[in-house]
Amino acid sequence: MKNRLLTSSLLLLAAMGVLFASCKKEYPQPPIQNLPIGTVYTIDQIVAMTPGTIFDTASVYGIVTADEQSGNLYKAAYIQDRATGAAIQLYLNAVSGVRIGDSVRIYLKDVKFDMYHGLPQLSEFGPDGHIIILANNRPIEPAVTTLANVNSGQHLAQLIKLEGVTFVDQEGTFAPSSGYGEHYIQDAFGNTAMVRTSNYANFASNPLPTGTGNLIAIASVYNTTWQLTLRSYYELEFDGIDPGGHGGNPGDEQSLPYTQLFSTAFGSYMTYSVLGDDQFWKIDYSSAVMTGHEKIGDQHFYYENEDWLISSPVKLTDVDHVKAIVSYAAQYSGPSNNDVTMQVSSNYEYGTDPTQATWTELSVTYPNTNGWNFQEVEASLDEFLGQTVTVAIKFVSSASASRTFEVQSISIVQGEAGDVPTPPTPGEGEGSGTADDPYNVAAGISQQGNGVVGWVQGYIVGAVKNGPTSVSSNADVNWAEPFDLTTNVLIADDPTCNEVTQCIIVNLPSGKPLRTQVNLVDNPGNLGKRLAVNGKLRAYFGQAGLRDSGGTEADFVLEGGDTPTPPEPPTPGEGIFSETFANGQGEFDIKDVSLPSGLSYVWTHVSNYSCMKANGFYQHANAAESWLVSPMIDLSGVNSATLTFDHAANFADPQGYFFVLVSTDYAGDVTTATWTELNISAWPDFNSNWAFVNASADLTAYAGQNVTIAFKYTSTEDHCAAWEVKNVVVREQ
């Protein structure tokens, strides 16, 4: 029988020095490290330059002081010089993956310095190939200052702390359901500054603090208006908000709102190991982390575990609705769909064995997230209103499978769970999202943020103006000529619509027909035309958007053009053999021939994009070799056959490093089998922002035989591309 272990936060903190080999998190980092340094500028020197300066081979160093994790910043970050305090915003063309405290070098080739309405900014570049992460966890402490100093410009773009301030508005939330929230704080001397919050911030719907308190923020400016950007709700020190999110003493009865942040400790939560000798909840990567996986050398081991992360008792009284919000990240494959569950008990005694209490499992799931980015899941606690309850996360793993699960925070707050915004008028949501039956705009808006990729159709009604980084009002859009930005158009269900909340902003990818044929700067006659376009339904300019389109002529239909015939993904069982990779790696095996130190895998399943992905980058480019190998495919009884698949690449030219191979004698060891490289019809453009292309190869020479197909990935310390593969089909011709 396994030993049971009860641990408090103090005991676990004392044990954190014990080494534990597990599925280690790999922060998303740019896959190009061997970049020249060139001339080194300080942030002070850059800020003193003429706005509009574009750099040649040069670099600047700094510490990240604000990132995108809370959702209050998007495609943006701030860096600061530790020695001088000088700071600058990074405005990027893609999500960066940098984290607060990262020490970074910014490669400035072709990067532009500008003063965006008074804010110093480096722009027109992406994280990949420009941001080199040198070290983690080197945070800068905020400068304790006053509103008078902020308003005099002493802390432009810097991390600051203000003490003894009050929110002028003592009611309401940080931001509305769309656009930005703009609330002022003031000090005892009447000085004020605006706290500006995105509706995508994970604390946008939280109530504004009451009374007098302290806060940490980035000092910013827009023209003559001084603004503050909060990094986290837990950096507010006001009544009802627990600094650091520690939630009081372990075991004390809590009242609403009750939030625990697991950045440095378990706080008011405890852990209990029911099953498993060596794997426990621990604090790592500013989260509570649990896994049943261990890697020793090149071997992977999995263990049976049942481990609980358990709250102090909390009173659910004097409210009409209450919900639990879990901010988490998860990767890899668990033993079942309920390997992570949320449990609630009204008779659990804090500190005891949870299996001796009665628990109710809530109907909420925790799917894998996009890489190690955190997302939130809500669950209603309304059935427990009027009671004092304990909330817990229960984790299980088996001897053959285990996820790695990280909890950033758990909040138990007033409110209804799963509020879904009503699609805007005019019209109701219609369509199924296929090329033949596209969503209308109302339906496309209702699908925002759900990971949906599909077709949307509407009338072109305008384009975002050149200048705004987010659209907060109709004034940020050109609804008629002249147009001055080629990167986007707005579509609506009504061709006369001039209301941005009833529109979807469509990103037009650079260099693609979707931009050249649709943008209103070069094609003003497109205003009022119908546009159908395929892409991912996610926010753009802070509003409902469609992004990540391949941008080819098969990805859109403009009124007066031809109807596209995009390749349809295969259905399971189609042809002689098929695997979409929509739900995992299927029957394919992964064979690692060369795995560099620090890299626990090369091929992995990416659920958001329904594909398998290979990448040899970890902290820097590495030499690696890994194979994605199909099961045996029976071609007996056919005279000819064809292999088709979709693939995408990025960061380096794939040709010469990626191989599609076939074998008739593979028996489990890729190094001893005889392989023949197939002639692939099409390779992806690695500069195309992950655009998939359909490829094929003739298998007729292998008709009548049993074959194995393999996707072989290789990389070197000088050439480290990434490869995505999906929709693999073998058909009889």
N, C-alpha and C positions, 0 to 999 in steps of 0.2 A: 504493500500500500504506500502511495506517495505521501511525503510529509506535507503538512499544511503549514503555511507561513503567514503570520499576521505582521504587517509592517505599517508603521506610521510614517508620516512625512519626515520626521527627524531621523528615524532609523534608515530610511532609504537615502536620505542625503548623506548620511555617514558612510553608506555603502557605495556611493557613486564612484569611488576611486577604483573599485574592482573592475577589471577589464572584462568586457562581454562581447564576444564576436557574434555579429548578427547581420541581418540584411541592412547594411548601412545606407542611409539616405545619401543620394548624390544630388546636390543642388544643381538646377539647370545652369550650365555655364557655356559660354561661347566656345565653339569647337576649333578655334584658330588661336594658337598661342605664339607661334613663331613670327611675330610682327616686329618690324623695325621700331626702334624707339625714336630716333631722330632728335630734333631739338626739343628739350624739355622746358615747358613753361609752367609757372606757378598759376594758381587760380587768380591771384592778384593781377598778374601780368595780363592774363586773358581778359579779365573784366575791364582793364584799362585800355584795351584795343578799340579800334574803330568798329562799330556795329556793321555787320555784313562781311567781316573778315572770314575768308575760307582758308583753311590750313593745308599745307603740304605735309611732308613727313615730319610729324611732331607728336608729343605725348604730354599729358598732364596727369598727376597723381592726386588721389584724395580718398576720403573715407565716406562711404554711403551713410547718409543721415536720414533718408526717407525712401521707402520703397512702395511697391504696389500691393502689399499683402492685405491691407485693410480694405482695399477697393477705393480709397479716397484719392489715389493717384492712378492714372492709367497711361501706360507707355511713357512713364516719366519717373525720374528719381532725382535726388539731390546729393551732391558730394560737397565735402568741406575739407579745407586744409587744417590739419590738427594744430599746426604751429601758429598760423596767422589768423585762423577763424574765417578766412575768405571762403565763400561758397558760391555754387552755381547750379542751375537746374540742367538736367539731361532730358531733352525731349526727343523720344526715340520713335522709330517707325515699326517697332515690334515690342512685345512684352520682354523685359530684360532678364528676369530671374535673379537679379542682384538682391541682396538682403542688407538690412541695416547692420552696420558694423563691418561690412566687407571693405577690405583695402583693395583699391582698384587702380589700374592704369587705363586711361582712355587714349586710344590711338586716334589721332586727330586728322588723319588723311581725309580730305574732302569734307570735313565737318565744318559747319558754319557757326560762328559766334554772332549773337545778336542780342539786343535789348528788347525783349518782348513786353511792350507796354511798361517798361521800366524794370523788368526782371531779367537779370543776366542769364543767358541760355545758350547751351550748345545743342544744335539741332541738325536735322537732315542726315541722320545715321542710325544704324541699328546696333543692337548689342553684339550680334555675331560678327566677329572680325574687328570690333572696335573696343569692346570692354573686356579687359583681362583681369580676372579676379586673382589677387596675389595672396590674400589671407582672409580668414573669416574671424568673426567675433572680436573686432577691434573698435567697439563703439566709441563715439565722442559724447562726452557729457554735455547736456544743454547749458548754455550760458544763462544764469539767473539775472534778469534785467527788468526793465519797467516799460509800460506802454509809451511813455514819453520818449524813451530811447528808440523803441521800434518805430514810432512815427517820425523820428528825425533821421531815419535811414541807417542807424548804426549797426543793424543786424540783417541786412538784406540777404535773403536766401539761407540764413543761418538757423541752426537748431537753438531754440531758446526755451526758457521756463519763466512764466509769469506767476507772481504770487499776489494774493489778495484781490482777485478780480471777480466780477459778477456778470452773469449773462443778463443783458437788458430785458430780453424776453424770458419770463419765468414759466412760460407754458409752451407747448408745442414740441416738435421733434427736430433733430438736426437737419433733416432734408425732406422735401416732399417726395412723392412716388416718382416724379420725373423732374429733371433739371437739378439745380443746385439750391441748397439752403444757405441763406445769408443772415446770420445773427451776429449782433454786436456784443462785445464785452466792454466793460468800463472799470476803471480803478477808482480809488477814493478821491482822486483829484479831478475826475471828470474826463480823463483821457479815454479814447475809445479805439477799437480796431475791429474789423469784421472777421468772424470765423466762417469760412466758406467751406461747405461740405457737399460732396457729390452724393446723388441719390444711390450710387452703387457702393458707397461705403458700407461696411458690415455693421455700422452703428447708426445708419441714416434714420432708422425708425425709432431709435432710442429717445426717451424724453430728455429735454434740455435740463442741465443741472440747475438746482435752485441754491440760493444762498451764496456765500463768498467762498472761493477756493483757489486752487492753483491748477495750471495746465502746462503741458509741453507741446510745442508746435514748431513748424517752420514759418519764419517771417517772410512774407511775400508782398507783392505790390501789383496793382493793376492801375496804370496811369497815376492818379493821385490817391487812390484808395488803398490803405494798408490792410493786408489780409493775413490771416493765420490759417495754416493747413495742419489739422490734427493728424498724427500718425496712428493713434490708437485710442479707443474709448477708455482704456485702462491707464492712460496717462493724464486723466482728469482726477483731481483730488478735491471732490466736493461731497457733501453729505449724500449718502445713498449710493455713492460710487466708491468701491474699495480700491485704493491705490495698489497697483500691482495685481489686483484681482484675487487676493488671497482668501476672501470670504470669511474672515474671522477664525476662531480657534477650532481645531478638529473636534467634532462631536457636539458643538454648541448648536442650539436650535436657530435656524436662519429664517429671515423674512424676505419677502420680495422687494426689489429684484435681488437675486442671489446669483453671482457670477464668480466662477473660479478660473483664473488664468494659470496655466501650467508652465510658465516660462522658466521658473527657477525652483519650484517646489510643488508638492501635492496640496499644500495649504490646508483647507478644511476638508479635503477628501482623504480617504485611506485606500490602501490596496489589500487584497486578500487572495492568496494563491490556494485554490482548492486542489488543483492537479498540476504536477510538474515540479521537478526538483530544482531546476537551475534557471528557468526563464521567468522573469517577473516584470511588472510594470516598472519603468524607470524614467527619470527626467533626462531627456536628450533632445538636442535641436530645438530648445525652447518649447518642448511639448512633453506630454506623457506618452511614452512609447511602449508598445508591447509586440513581441514576435515570438514564434516558436521555432524559428529557423536559426541555424548556426552554420557557418562555413569554416572548415578547417582545411587549410591548404587549398586544393582544387575540388574538395568534396563538400557536398551540401548535406546537412542533416536536419531532420524535422522531428519534433517531439510533441507528445500529447500534453496539452495545457488547458486549464480552465482558470482564468484570472479575472478578478473583478476590480473595477475602479469605482469607489462608492462615496457618495456625498454625505455630508452631515444632514440631519433631518431639517426639512424646510416646511414652513407653514403656508398652505395654499388657501388663505382666507381673505375675505373682503375684496374679492375680485370676481368679475364675471367670466373671464377666460384666462387660462394660463398655459404656457408652452415651454418646452425645453429646446434649446438651440445648441447644437454641437458643431463646433468648428474643427474639422479633421482632415487628414490626408491618409490615403491608403494605397498600397501597391501589392503586386504579386497575387497569387491564387490561394484562397483558403480552402478548407476541407468541405465546406458547404455554403449555402446561401445565407445561413444564419450563424456564421462564425463570429459576427459582431452584432450584438443586440443591445437595445436599451431596456432596462428593467426598472420597475417601480414597486415599492413595498410600503405598506402602512404599519407593519409590525416588526420591521427589522430593528435590532438594537445595535447601535454604532459600536464597532470593534469586535463583533462576533462573526461566526461562520455564516456567510450569506445563504448557504444551502439549508439552514435551519429555519429560515423565514419564508413567508409566502410572497412570491413575486409575480407581477403581471408584465408580460412582454409586450411592448408597444409595437404597433404596426408601422415601423419605419425601417428603411434599409440604409446601408452605408456602402454604396458602390465605390469602386476604385476611382481615384481622382486623376486629373490630368497631371502626370508626373507627381511632384511633391507639392503642388499648389493646394492650399487649403480651400475647402468649400464648406458651406453650412447646410445642415439638415435640421428640420424642425419637427417636433412631435407634440401633439396636444396632450395636456394633462387635465383636461376638463372633467374627466370621470372621477378625479380625485379631489375636486373642489371641496373646501371646508375641512380637509384632513391635513395632518402632518405626515409627510412621506419622505422616503429615501429614494434617490435616483441613482442608478448605477449603469456603467458600461460593462457588459460581460463579453470576454474574449475567449474563444476556443481555437485550438489547433490540433492537428493529428500527427501521426508518425509518418505521414506522406505529404502533407501540405500545410502551409501557414502563410497568412498574409503578414505584412508589417503595418501596424495601425498606429497613427499618431493623433493625439487629441490636443489641440491648441487651447481650447477653452470650452466650458459648459456653462450656459446661462439658463436660469429658470426665471421667467419674466411674465408679466401680464401681457395678454394678447392672444389672438387666434392664430393657430398654426396653419401654414399652407395657404395664406391668402393669395389668390390668383387674380391679377389685374384683369378687369373687364376689357375686352377688345374695344378699341375706339370706334366711334361712329365716323363717317357714314357707313352703313352696311354692317353685316355680321360676318364672322369668320367663315370662309368658304374654301373649298379645295382640299386636296390630299397631298400636295407638295411634289407631285410628279410632273414631268415635262408635259404630259397630256392633260393634267388636271392641277395646275399650279395653285398655291395658296393665293388668295387675295391679300391685300395689305393688312386688313384687320386681322386675319388669321396669322399672318407673318409676325405681327406685333405680339400676338398672344403666345407665340412660340419662342420668344426671346429668352436666351440664357438656358435653354433646355438641351443644348447640344444638337439641335435639329439641323440637318443639311437638306435643302430642298429647293424647289422652284417657287418663285414669287412673281406675281404679275400685277402691274399697276401703270398709271399714267405718270410720265415725267413732268414734275411740276416746279422744279427748281434745283439749285445747287448751293451748298454751304459757301459762304463768302471766304475769300482769302484772308487769313488772320486768326479767327477764333480756333482755339484748340478744343473747345467743346461748345455745343449749341445749347444755350440756356433760354433763348426766346426766338420768336419768329424774325426778329431783326437781324439774326445771325445768318439768315438765308437770303440769297438772291432769288426772288420769285419771278423776275423778268429780266430782260437784257438791260445792261451788259452783265455777262458772267465773267468771273475772274479766277476760277479754280477748276482744274481738269480732273481732280482725284475722285469726284463723287457726283451723283445725282440723287434727288429725292423722288420717290414714287408714292402715289396715293391712289385710293379707290375712286376719288372724284377728281376729274381733270382741272377743276377750278379751286382745289384745296390750297389754302395758304396757312395752314395750321400744322406746325412741325410735329406735334404729338399724334397726328393722324397719318404720319408718313413713315416710310422706311428709307434710311439713308444708305444708298448702295455704293460700296467701295469699288472703284474702277482701277484694277491693278495696272501698274506701270508697264508700258511696252506691249500691252495686249490689245487685241481687237476690241474688247469690251470698252477700253478707255478711248482708243482712237476713233471708234465709230459712234460712241454714245455721248461723250462729254459735251457740255453745252458751250464751252468756250470756242471750240472748233466747229461745233454742229448746233448752232442756236435753233435751227429749224426742228430739232428733236423735241423741243418744249411742247408738251401736250400729246406726244406720241405714246403708244403703249410699249412697255418694256417687260419682257419676261426674262428672269435671270436666275441662275442656279448658284447657290453658295450657302454659307453657314449663317444662321440667324442669331447674331450676337451684336452687342452694343457697338455703335460707331458715333464718334463725336458726342458721347454721353446720351445718345438717343437710340431708339430702335434702329437696328442696322442689318445689313446683309454684307458679309465679308468672306474672304478666303475663296472667292470664285476663281476657277482656273483661268477665266478671262478669254478663252478661245471662242471661236465662232460656234462651237458646239455647246457653249455654256450660256448663251443668251439669244433672244429673239427680239429684234427691234421692229416695230410696226413697218411693214413694207418689205421686210427681209424674209428669208427662208426659215421654215421650222427646223430646229435642230434635231439631230438623231443621235443623242448621246448614248454611249454603250451602257446597257443595263447590267448591273452586277448579277452574277450567277445566283441561282437558287440552289440550296443544298440538294445534291443528287443529280444535278444537271450534267449531261454528258457522261463520259466514262468515269470521270473523277472531278470533284469540285470542292474547293474550300474558300470561303469568303474571308475568313479571319475576323468576322464580325463579333464573335463571342469568345475568342481565344485562339490558341495556336492549333486547335483541332488535333488531327492525327499526326501532324508534323513533329519531328524530333529536332532538338537543338544540339549540335555537336560542337563544342568549343575545342579547337585545336591549339590555339594560342591565346591565352587570356592574361593580359599584363597585370602586374601587382596593383591592387586597389580597385580593379574592375571585376565585379561579381557576375556580370553578364554582358553580352553584346546584343543578341536578339532578345526582344521583349514585345509583349502585346500592348498596343496602344488602343484602349477602348474608345477614346473620343473620336478616333479617325478610323476605327474598324480595320486595323492593319497590323502587320508585324513590322517592327522597326529594328534596324541594326545600327549601332554607332560605337566606335572604338574610343571616343573621347571620354576622359576622366581627368579633370584638372588640367590636362594638356593632351595633345594628340599622342596616341599610343599605337604600337605595332600589335595588331590583333588578327586572328583568323577564326571565323565562326560560321557554321553551316546550318541552314534551315532545310531539313530533309523530309521529303514526303514519304508516306507509306508506299508499299509496292503497288503499282498501277498495272492492271492486266490489260494488255493490248492484243491478246489472242482473239481471233475471230474478226479482226478489223484489217482492212487493206491500207488504210491511211489514217493519220491522226495529227492533231494540231494542239499545241500548248498555247493558251492565252493567259495573260495576267495584267494587272495594273501596277505601275510602280512610280515612285517619286524619289528625288534625291535633293540634297542640299549640302552646302559648305565646300564642296570640291567636285571636280569632274568624276563621275562614277566609272567611266570606261577605263579598263585596265586594272580595276580594283574590285569590281563586282562581276560575278560569273554565274550563269545559269547552266547547269550541267545535267547530264543524264548518265545513268549506269544500269547495266544488266546483271551485275554480279555483286551489288551492295549487300552486305550481310551484317551491318551494324557498326563497322569501322570505316569512316570516310577515308582514312589514310591508306587503307589496303585495297580498296575497291578501284575498279577501272572507270574513269570518268571521261566523258567527251563533252566539250563545251558546245552549247547550242548557238546557232546564229540568230540573235535577237533582232527583231524588226525595228524596234525603236527604243532609244535611251532617253531618259528625262533630262531636261535642261536644269542643271543644278542652281541656276540663278532665277528660277521661275517661282520661287516662294512656295515650294512643295506642291506644284501642280502635277497631278497624276497623268501619265500617258499610258495608253493601251499598247501592249507589245505581244508578239506572237513568235512561235518557233515551230518548224516542221518536224514532226516525230514519225513521218512515214517510214523512215529507214528502220524503225524499231517495231513496226507492225508485226503481230504474231508473237511478241515477246512480253515478258514481265519487266517493267522498268521502274526506276526510282529517279525522281526529279529533285535537284538540290539548288538552293540559292546560297552561293558562297560569298561571304563578305570578308574583305581584307582591308587593312589600313596600315599606315606606317607612321613614324614620328613626324614626317613631313607632309603626309597626305592622309587626311582623316575625314572622309565624307560620311554622310548619313543616308540610309536607304530604307524606304518604306515599300512594302509589297502587300497586295490584297487581290481578291477575286481570281484565284488560280483555277483554271478549268482545262481539262483535257477532253477534247471532243473527237469523234470520228468525222473525217472530212466528207 
